[in-house]
Amino acid sequence: MVWHFTRAEYHLLGTHGIIRPDERVELRDGLIVELPVMKPLHQGASRRLANRLPRLLPPGWLLQIADVVGLATSKPEPDAAVLRGTKRPTTTTSLSRRTPAS
């Protein structure tokens, strides 16, 4: 059997200690998925992306690195996301109102 979770249910699992803060998991399309450990090559590619991509983005867009993006049925933590906006939101709640680039 496969269980699907809403974002609210996913948060409750953390609040009640069912998902520990040190567990590397994220919510993808209602499923809780384990995140792989990032290896050195992956880390290097992420650093290069963080250094090079921001200057290529047009005004009104920002690069977010390794942070939560709140979507309707998911709460992924992509290596990078290009979002509309001019500065990073200060809470993950405000991320849900941001729009990922297509």
C-alpha positions in Angstrom: 0.0 0.0 0.0 1.2 3.5 -0.8 0.2 6.4 1.4 -0.2 9.9 0.0 0.3 12.9 2.3 -0.8 16.6 2.0 1.7 19.3 2.9 -0.2 19.8 6.2 0.1 16.1 7.1 3.8 16.1 6.2 4.4 19.0 8.6 2.4 17.1 11.3 4.7 14.1 10.9 7.6 16.3 11.7 5.8 18.1 14.5 5.0 14.8 16.3 8.5 13.4 15.8 7.6 10.7 13.3 9.9 12.4 10.8 13.1 13.5 12.7 14.7 16.8 11.8 17.9 15.0 10.8 16.2 12.7 8.3 16.9 13.6 4.7 13.4 13.4 3.2 11.1 15.6 1.2 7.5 15.5 0.0 7.1 14.8 -3.7 3.6 14.6 -5.2 2.3 13.5 -1.9 5.0 10.8 -1.3 7.7 11.0 1.3 11.0 10.3 -0.5 14.4 9.8 1.0 17.1 12.2 -0.3 20.5 10.8 -1.4 23.7 12.1 0.2 25.3 14.7 -1.9 28.7 13.6 -3.2 31.7 15.9 -3.9 31.1 16.1 -7.7 27.5 17.1 -7.1 28.5 19.6 -4.5 31.0 21.2 -6.9 28.4 21.4 -9.6 26.0 23.1 -7.2 28.7 25.6 -6.2 29.5 26.5 -9.8 25.8 26.9 -10.6 25.4 29.2 -7.5 28.4 31.3 -8.7 27.6 31.6 -12.4 23.8 31.6 -12.9 22.7 34.6 -10.8 24.3 37.1 -13.1 22.6 35.6 -16.1 19.1 36.0 -14.7 16.9 38.9 -15.9 15.7 41.4 -13.3 12.9 40.1 -11.2 14.3 36.5 -10.9 16.5 34.9 -8.3 18.4 31.7 -7.8 17.6 29.7 -4.7 20.1 27.0 -3.7 19.3 23.9 -1.7 16.1 25.3 -0.1 12.5 24.2 0.1 10.1 25.2 -2.7 6.4 24.9 -1.6 4.2 23.5 -4.3 0.5 22.4 -4.1 1.3 18.6 -3.5 5.0 18.7 -2.9 7.7 20.4 -0.8 10.8 19.5 -2.7 14.3 20.7 -1.8 16.0 21.1 -5.2 19.7 21.7 -5.6 18.6 25.0 -7.3 15.4 26.8 -8.3 14.9 29.9 -10.3 12.1 31.9 -8.8 10.3 35.1 -9.6 11.1 37.7 -7.0 13.8 40.1 -6.1 14.9 38.7 -2.7 14.8 35.5 -0.8 11.8 35.1 1.4 12.5 34.8 5.1 10.2 31.9 5.8 9.3 28.7 4.0 5.6 29.8 4.3 6.3 32.6 1.9 8.0 30.2 -0.5 4.6 28.6 -1.3 3.5 31.9 -2.8 6.5 32.1 -5.2 6.4 30.7 -8.7 9.1 28.4 -10.0 10.3 29.2 -13.5 9.1 27.0 -16.2 
